[in-house]
Amino acid sequence: MAGNSSIEWTEATWNPVTGCSKVSQGCKNCYAERMAKRLNAMGNARYTNGFNVTLHDDLIVLPYRWKKPRKVFVNSMSDLFHEEVPLDFIQKVFKTMVETPQHTYQILTKRSKRLSELAEFLPWTPNIWIGTSVENETVTFRIDDLKKVPAHVRFLSCEPLIGPLNQLDLQGIHWVIVGGESGPGSRPMKAEWVRTIRDQCKEMKVAFFFKQWGGVQKHRFGRELDNKTYDEFPNLNLA
């Protein structure tokens, strides 16, 4: 439930929780759900419950074994702030992150309201980054919830970007990731949506990372925007 990652903005994944449920349009073609079904069919013991939320207590301590510092995407196959994940389990995950400061942990949630409610019960050391998904204008309320969290780095994942985000409130946000949807049934992303977000980031001096154009065969379309690759990360001196 951990390993090197091909996701462009991280280096490894760590999944003490697997499984999730849909909360917005960004979840429609969930890659994790597809992968979970495939792993279940292959007989992977971690996915005997399919894509139902499952806690893996034995994996909470896994990062202690990693000596080389790395960026770690926490729960690429779930949502740490899912309603079915108890607070005490979340606190155990945070304890591991606090006690392994050589690693940078990147947590991404769509459950921003629960995140904001639980934030005061969690330690926010500099190596714990927290982000929320903002796929279109109907979920920009998540940004307000995110800003209530006293993390050193707060970020947005506009992926899959399925609509324009013309008036993002980026005050207090340190990083924005943008990407088109990939895989079966992927919905198209317009170039002007990406450019508008890039320009807003530039104006507010927020790091901008363009992950991919997406599509059924995403490798065909690459990740250049206007003949440039954007691989910016937060300036930790300003966070």
Protein Blocks (a to p, Z undefined) as FASTA:
>chain_A
ZZcdfbfkbmbdcdfbgcdddfbfklmmgmklmmmmmmmmnopaklmnomaccddfklmm
mmmmpmbgcdddehklbcfkbfklcfklmmmmmmmmmmmmmbccddddfblmlmmmmmmm
pccdfklccddddfbfklmmmmmmmmmpccfbdcddddddfbdcfbccfehiabdcdddd
edehiacddfklmmmmmmmmmmnopacddfbggjjblmlnojaeehiacfbdcdfklZZ
